[in-house]
Amino acid sequence: MGSIGFCEGHVALASPQHCRCIGSWNFKHTVHFDKIPLYHGVNLINDFDSTSIHTPAEVIAYET
């Protein structure tokens, strides 16, 4: 069995804690269009809620 990476570890820790959203600048491992569906699939298999994964720019509200 392979080791879990640092970024994947954040998702693995957030899911059972019912974290609704993860913000990350890591486009290579965490906020990656090919990997996000895999994270959701693992959550579904393990009966966890889906965790949204976004860049900080997508989740920070700026007043105008």
C-alpha positions in Angstrom: 0.0 0.0 0.0 1.4 3.4 -1.0 1.9 6.3 1.3 -0.5 9.2 1.4 0.9 12.6 0.3 0.8 15.7 2.4 -1.9 17.4 0.3 -4.1 14.3 0.1 -3.7 14.0 3.8 -5.5 17.4 4.2 -8.5 16.0 2.3 -8.4 12.7 4.2 -8.4 14.6 7.5 -11.1 17.1 6.5 -13.6 14.5 5.2 -14.5 12.6 8.4 -14.6 15.9 10.2 -17.5 17.1 7.9 -15.4 20.0 6.6 -17.5 21.6 3.9 -14.7 23.4 2.0 -11.0 23.2 1.6 -9.1 26.2 0.2 -5.7 25.5 -1.4 -3.3 27.1 -3.8 -1.9 23.6 -4.6 -3.0 23.2 -8.2 -0.8 20.2 -8.8 -2.2 17.9 -6.1 -5.3 19.3 -4.4 -7.1 21.8 -6.6 -6.7 19.7 -9.8 -9.6 19.0 -12.1 -8.6 15.3 -12.5 -8.2 14.7 -8.8 -11.2 16.4 -7.3 -13.6 13.7 -8.6 -11.4 11.0 -7.1 -11.6 12.7 -3.7 -15.4 12.8 -4.0 -15.4 9.1 -5.0 -13.4 8.1 -1.9 -15.8 10.1 0.2 -18.8 8.5 -1.4 -17.4 5.0 -0.9 -16.6 5.8 2.8 -20.1 7.4 3.4 -18.6 10.8 4.0 -20.2 14.1 2.9 -18.7 15.7 -0.2 -16.0 18.3 0.5 -15.7 21.2 -1.9 -12.2 22.0 -3.0 -11.5 25.5 -4.2 -8.7 28.1 -4.5 -8.7 30.8 -1.7 -9.7 33.3 -4.4 -12.9 31.4 -4.9 -14.0 31.4 -1.3 -12.9 34.8 0.0 -15.5 37.5 -0.3 -14.3 41.0 -1.0 -16.4 44.0 -0.3 -16.8 46.3 -3.3 
